[in-house]
Amino acid sequence: MAQRILVIEESGPVVAALRRHLEGAGFRVDVETPAGALEGIEPGTYAVAVVRPEVTGGPRLLDGLRRSDPALPVVLLYHDEEEASAEELSADALLVAPLSRPAVVSLCRVMARVRAQTLRIAELEKERARPAAAGIYDYEFFKRLLLMEVKRSRRYRYPVSLALVAVDRWKEVSARMAGRVRASLLAELLTLVAGTVRDIDLPLHYSEERLLVFMPHTAARGAQQVASRVVQRVRSHPAKLTVSVGVATFDGEGTMSFSSLVRAASDALERARTSGGDRTAHAAGRPRRDRVSMA
């Protein structure tokens, strides 16, 4: 679906130029009068608003747009540089005549990306603020956050680590329990792990008896220490369980995929289990580098 641009302008030639440039680039352009815009717009309808302050009342209109959709980027349109005053009107960007196609299209594309990123950050912050048992996060939130963290780690070259925690001899343990008891035990274990890891670490339920802990800004040594604390804490639990933990680290160099990081941690987990369990193991070497993917 084409992104929609709101144009608030009364000059026919200016509207025609903007429509020609933007619609030729794949945008959909809606033209509104200042009075109509002040009646309010539906939040999320538009990617960008282009406003001519000279004929629209300036601050009053901008305040109305902000109230209707606080995340909407506003671009002010001026005849010349002397007329421009974006800082005074708290706009996000300027367009100054003459209106060339590259300037109009590139600016609107940038503003649309700014809006998308603003909404994504707001969504993640909202999910982070949702009530969660002892800092436990849901898997969809985790996937989005991990993708962003991996991209940041590549850009700023800081490490991230991931640990898979699994109950030893789970088939034997679970065979003696009713379904409700198994679910309660796993929930208790997840809460225990969440209370053991650091505030910056993100724990979640990954599969039936496996928990996953994502550790941003954490190199191999720090991740191993976190994993060891988890093993020790579970060992002292009244249920007399033990766990094995597999750890994998991405050092921030090159590229990699979520699946390769999980696969490396899973391989390390199996080594810990086959060595007797109740221990940790770190992935040998660096996980295979691949393009960033959530596959």
C-alpha positions as CSV (number, residue, x, y, z in Angstrom):
1,M,0.0,0.0,0.0
2,A,1.3,3.4,-1.0
3,Q,2.4,5.7,1.8
4,R,0.1,8.8,2.1
5,I,1.4,12.4,2.2
6,L,-0.8,15.1,3.5
7,V,-0.4,18.4,1.7
8,I,-1.9,21.5,3.3
9,E,-1.6,24.3,0.7
10,E,-4.0,26.5,-1.2
11,S,-1.9,27.3,-4.3
12,G,-2.9,25.2,-7.3
13,P,0.5,25.3,-9.0
14,V,2.3,24.3,-5.8
15,V,-0.1,21.4,-5.1
16,A,0.3,20.3,-8.7
17,A,4.1,20.2,-8.5
18,L,4.0,18.3,-5.2
19,R,1.5,15.8,-6.5
20,R,3.5,15.2,-9.7
21,H,6.8,14.7,-7.8
22,L,5.4,12.5,-5.0
23,E,2.9,10.4,-6.9
24,G,5.5,9.7,-9.5
25,A,7.7,8.3,-6.7
26,G,4.9,6.0,-5.5
27,F,3.3,8.1,-2.7
28,R,-0.4,8.9,-2.5
29,V,-1.1,12.6,-2.0
30,D,-4.1,14.0,-0.2
31,V,-4.7,17.7,-0.3
32,E,-6.5,19.4,2.6
33,T,-7.4,23.0,3.4
34,P,-6.2,24.6,6.6
35,A,-9.7,24.6,8.1
36,G,-10.1,20.9,7.3
37,A,-6.8,20.0,8.8
38,L,-7.7,21.8,12.0
39,E,-10.7,19.6,12.4
40,G,-8.2,16.8,13.1
41,I,-6.7,13.8,11.3
42,E,-6.8,10.1,12.1
43,P,-3.6,9.1,13.8
44,G,-1.4,6.8,11.6
45,T,-3.1,7.9,8.4
46,Y,-0.2,9.9,7.0
47,A,3.6,9.3,6.7
48,V,4.4,13.0,6.3
49,A,2.6,16.3,6.3
50,V,3.7,19.1,4.0
51,V,2.5,22.5,5.2
52,R,2.7,26.1,3.8
53,P,2.7,28.2,7.0
54,E,2.2,31.5,5.2
55,V,-1.4,30.6,4.3
56,T,-2.3,28.1,7.1
57,G,-1.9,30.0,10.3
58,G,1.5,28.5,11.2
59,P,1.7,27.6,14.9
60,R,-2.0,27.0,15.4
61,L,-2.1,24.5,12.5
62,L,1.1,22.7,13.7
63,D,-0.3,22.5,17.2
64,G,-3.4,20.9,15.8
65,L,-1.5,18.4,13.8
66,R,0.7,17.5,16.8
67,R,-2.4,16.9,18.9
68,S,-4.0,14.7,16.2
69,D,-0.9,12.6,15.5
70,P,2.2,13.3,17.7
71,A,4.4,11.1,15.6
72,L,3.6,12.8,12.3
73,P,6.7,14.5,10.7
74,V,5.8,18.0,9.5
75,V,7.7,19.6,6.6
76,L,7.3,23.3,6.1
77,L,7.2,24.8,2.6
78,Y,8.7,28.2,1.9
79,H,9.3,30.4,-1.1
80,D,12.9,31.3,-0.2
81,E,15.5,30.8,2.5
82,E,14.8,34.2,4.3
83,E,11.1,33.2,4.8
84,A,12.1,29.8,6.3
85,S,11.8,29.5,10.1
86,A,11.5,25.8,11.0
87,E,13.1,26.3,14.5
88,E,10.5,28.9,15.4
89,L,7.6,26.7,14.4
90,S,9.1,23.4,15.7
91,A,8.8,21.6,12.4
92,D,10.8,18.6,11.5
93,A,12.2,19.8,8.1
94,L,12.0,22.5,5.4
95,L,11.3,22.5,1.7
96,V,12.4,25.7,0.0
97,A,11.3,26.6,-3.6
98,P,12.0,25.9,-6.4
99,L,10.5,22.4,-5.7
100,S,12.8,20.0,-7.6
101,R,11.7,16.3,-7.7
102,P,14.8,14.9,-6.0
103,A,14.6,17.3,-3.1
104,V,10.8,16.7,-2.5
105,V,11.0,12.9,-2.9
106,S,14.2,12.4,-0.9
107,L,13.0,14.5,2.0
108,C,9.6,12.9,2.2
109,R,11.2,9.4,2.1
110,V,13.6,10.4,4.9
111,M,10.7,11.8,7.0
112,A,8.6,8.6,6.4
113,R,11.5,6.5,7.6
114,V,11.8,8.7,10.7
115,R,8.2,8.2,11.4
116,A,8.5,4.4,11.0
117,Q,11.4,4.3,13.4
118,T,9.6,6.5,15.9
119,L,6.6,4.2,15.9
120,R,8.8,1.1,16.2
121,I,10.7,2.6,19.2
122,A,7.3,3.5,20.8
123,E,6.0,0.0,20.2
124,L,9.1,-1.6,21.8
125,E,8.9,0.7,24.8
126,K,5.3,-0.1,25.2
127,E,5.9,-3.8,25.2
128,R,8.9,-3.4,27.5
129,A,6.6,-1.6,29.9
130,R,3.9,-4.3,29.8
131,P,3.6,-6.2,33.1
132,A,5.9,-9.2,32.9
133,A,6.8,-11.8,35.6
134,A,10.2,-10.9,37.0
135,G,11.4,-9.3,33.7
136,I,10.3,-12.2,31.4
137,Y,9.7,-11.1,27.8
138,D,7.6,-12.7,25.1
139,Y,9.2,-14.2,22.1
140,E,7.9,-11.8,19.4
141,F,9.3,-8.8,21.4
142,F,12.6,-10.6,21.8
143,K,13.0,-11.3,18.1
144,R,12.5,-7.7,17.2
145,L,14.8,-6.5,19.9
146,L,17.5,-9.0,19.0
147,L,17.5,-7.9,15.4
148,M,17.9,-4.3,16.5
149,E,20.7,-5.2,19.0
150,V,22.6,-7.3,16.4
151,K,22.5,-4.4,14.0
152,R,23.8,-2.1,16.7
153,S,26.5,-4.5,17.7
154,R,27.7,-4.6,14.1
155,R,27.6,-0.9,13.8
156,Y,29.3,0.0,17.1
157,R,31.3,-3.3,17.4
158,Y,30.1,-4.5,20.7
159,P,29.4,-8.1,21.6
160,V,26.1,-9.9,22.3
161,S,25.7,-13.3,23.7
162,L,22.8,-15.8,23.9
163,A,22.3,-18.8,26.3
164,L,20.1,-21.8,25.9
165,V,19.1,-23.3,29.3
166,A,17.6,-26.8,29.3
167,V,16.4,-29.1,32.2
168,D,18.6,-32.2,32.3
169,R,16.9,-35.6,31.6
170,W,13.6,-33.7,31.0
171,K,11.8,-36.7,29.5
172,E,12.4,-38.7,32.7
173,V,11.5,-35.8,34.9
174,S,8.3,-34.8,33.1
175,A,7.1,-38.4,32.7
176,R,6.4,-38.5,36.5
177,M,4.3,-35.3,36.4
178,A,0.8,-34.3,35.3
179,G,0.6,-31.6,32.6
180,R,-0.4,-28.9,35.0
181,V,2.5,-29.7,37.3
182,R,5.0,-29.6,34.4
183,A,3.7,-26.2,33.3
184,S,4.0,-24.9,36.9
185,L,7.5,-26.2,37.2
186,L,8.7,-24.7,34.0
187,A,7.1,-21.3,34.9
188,E,8.8,-21.5,38.3
189,L,12.1,-22.3,36.6
190,L,11.8,-19.4,34.2
191,T,11.1,-17.1,37.1
192,L,14.1,-18.4,38.9
193,V,16.4,-17.8,35.9
194,A,14.9,-14.3,35.4
195,G,15.8,-13.5,39.0
196,T,19.3,-14.9,38.5
197,V,20.5,-13.0,35.4
198,R,21.4,-9.3,35.3
199,D,18.9,-6.5,34.7
200,I,20.2,-6.0,31.2
201,D,19.6,-9.6,30.2
202,L,16.3,-10.8,28.6
203,P,15.0,-14.2,29.5
204,L,12.1,-16.0,27.8
205,H,10.6,-19.4,27.2
206,Y,12.0,-20.8,24.0
207,S,10.6,-24.4,23.7
208,E,9.2,-27.0,26.0
209,E,12.0,-27.4,28.5
210,R,14.4,-24.8,27.0
211,L,14.8,-21.2,28.2
212,L,16.6,-18.5,26.2
213,V,18.6,-15.6,27.7
214,F,19.8,-12.8,25.5
215,M,22.7,-10.8,26.9
216,P,23.5,-7.5,25.1
217,H,26.9,-5.9,25.5
218,T,28.3,-9.2,26.9
219,A,31.4,-10.9,25.7
220,A,32.1,-14.6,26.0
221,R,33.6,-14.4,29.5
222,G,30.7,-12.4,31.0
223,A,28.1,-14.7,29.3
224,Q,29.9,-17.8,30.8
225,Q,29.7,-16.2,34.3
226,V,26.0,-15.6,33.9
227,A,25.4,-19.2,32.7
228,S,27.4,-20.6,35.6
229,R,25.2,-18.6,38.1
230,V,22.1,-20.0,36.5
231,V,23.4,-23.6,36.9
232,Q,24.3,-23.1,40.5
233,R,21.0,-21.4,41.4
234,V,18.9,-24.1,39.8
235,R,21.0,-26.8,41.5
236,S,19.9,-25.4,44.9
237,H,16.2,-25.4,44.0
238,P,14.0,-27.7,46.2
239,A,12.8,-29.6,43.1
240,K,16.2,-31.2,42.9
241,L,16.6,-30.3,39.2
242,T,19.8,-29.5,37.3
243,V,20.2,-27.7,34.0
244,S,22.7,-27.5,31.2
245,V,23.5,-24.2,29.5
246,G,24.9,-23.6,26.0
247,V,26.3,-20.2,25.3
248,A,27.2,-18.5,22.0
249,T,28.7,-15.0,21.4
250,F,28.8,-12.6,18.5
251,D,31.7,-10.2,18.8
252,G,30.2,-7.5,16.7
253,E,32.5,-8.1,13.7
254,G,31.0,-9.1,10.3
255,T,27.4,-10.2,10.0
256,M,25.4,-13.1,11.3
257,S,21.8,-14.4,11.7
258,F,19.6,-15.1,14.6
259,S,19.4,-18.8,13.6
260,S,23.1,-19.3,13.4
261,L,23.5,-17.8,16.9
262,V,20.8,-20.1,18.3
263,R,22.3,-23.1,16.4
264,A,25.7,-22.4,18.0
265,A,24.2,-22.2,21.5
266,S,22.2,-25.3,20.8
267,D,25.3,-27.3,19.8
268,A,27.1,-26.1,23.0
269,L,24.1,-27.1,25.0
270,E,24.2,-30.7,23.6
271,R,27.9,-30.9,24.5
272,A,27.1,-29.9,28.1
273,R,24.3,-32.5,28.3
274,T,26.3,-35.3,26.8
275,S,29.1,-34.5,29.3
276,G,26.8,-35.3,32.1
277,G,24.7,-32.2,32.5
278,D,24.6,-29.7,35.4
279,R,27.2,-27.6,33.6
280,T,27.8,-25.0,30.9
281,A,29.5,-25.1,27.5
282,H,30.5,-22.3,25.2
283,A,30.2,-22.5,21.4
284,A,33.6,-23.4,19.8
285,G,34.8,-20.4,17.9
286,R,32.6,-17.8,16.4
287,P,29.1,-18.7,15.0
288,R,29.1,-18.8,11.2
289,R,28.7,-15.3,9.8
290,D,25.7,-14.8,7.6
291,R,23.5,-11.9,6.7
292,V,21.2,-10.6,9.5
293,S,18.0,-12.6,9.3
294,M,15.3,-13.7,11.7
295,A,14.8,-16.9,9.7
